[in-house]
C-alpha cells in the first residue's frame, strides 16, 4: 500500500479550524441561517460552538458538510 495523501478532504483539519473558516467566510448570522442551531444564533462564540458540536454528532456532520460544499 502506498503512502499517499489521505482521500478524506477533512484529514488534518480540526473542528476548530473548520468552524473558524466558516465563521470568517459567512459570519455568525449567515452560518446560523444555513445551519439552524442555537449555538450559532444566540450569543455565538467559537468556544461554546465547539463544546456543542463535539457532543452532537448530527450538528458536527452538518458543519463538516457545509465546509466541504463551501471550500471543496
C-alpha positions as CSV (number, residue, x, y, z in Angstrom):
1,X,0.0,0.0,0.0
2,X,1.5,3.4,-1.0
3,X,1.9,6.2,1.5
4,X,0.0,8.9,-0.4
5,X,-2.2,11.6,0.9
6,X,-5.5,10.7,2.6
7,X,-8.5,10.7,0.3
8,X,-10.5,12.3,3.2
9,X,-10.7,16.1,2.4
10,X,-11.1,16.8,6.2
11,X,-7.9,14.9,7.1
12,X,-5.7,17.1,9.2
13,X,-8.4,19.7,9.8
14,X,-9.5,20.2,13.3
15,X,-13.1,21.1,14.1
16,X,-11.9,24.5,15.4
17,X,-10.2,25.2,12.1
18,X,-13.3,24.2,10.1
19,X,-15.6,26.3,12.3
20,X,-13.2,29.3,12.2
21,X,-13.0,29.2,8.4
22,X,-16.8,29.0,8.1
23,X,-17.3,32.0,10.5
24,X,-14.7,34.1,8.6
25,X,-16.4,33.2,5.3
26,X,-20.1,33.5,6.3
27,X,-20.2,35.3,9.6
28,X,-22.3,34.1,12.5
29,X,-25.6,35.3,11.2
30,X,-25.3,33.6,7.8
31,X,-23.9,30.4,9.5
32,X,-26.9,30.4,11.8
33,X,-29.2,30.8,8.8
34,X,-27.6,27.9,6.9
35,X,-27.3,25.6,9.9
36,X,-30.2,26.3,12.3
37,X,-28.7,25.5,15.7
38,X,-28.8,27.8,18.7
39,X,-25.1,28.0,19.3
40,X,-24.8,29.9,16.0
41,X,-27.8,32.1,16.7
42,X,-27.8,33.1,20.4
43,X,-24.6,34.8,21.6
44,X,-22.3,32.7,19.4
45,X,-18.6,32.0,20.1
46,X,-16.1,29.6,18.8
47,X,-15.7,28.1,22.3
48,X,-19.4,27.5,23.0
49,X,-20.0,26.2,19.5
50,X,-17.1,23.7,19.7
51,X,-18.4,22.4,23.0
52,X,-21.8,21.8,21.5
53,X,-20.5,20.3,18.2
54,X,-18.2,17.9,20.0
55,X,-21.1,16.5,21.9
56,X,-23.6,16.5,19.0
57,X,-22.7,14.3,16.0
58,X,-25.6,15.4,13.8
59,X,-24.7,19.0,14.2
60,X,-21.0,18.3,13.6
61,X,-21.9,16.5,10.4
62,X,-23.9,19.5,9.1
63,X,-20.9,21.8,9.8
64,X,-18.5,19.4,8.0
65,X,-20.8,19.1,5.0
66,X,-21.2,22.9,4.8
67,X,-17.4,23.2,4.9
68,X,-17.0,20.7,2.1
69,X,-19.7,22.3,0.0
70,X,-18.1,25.7,0.5
71,X,-14.4,25.0,0.1
72,X,-14.1,21.9,-1.9
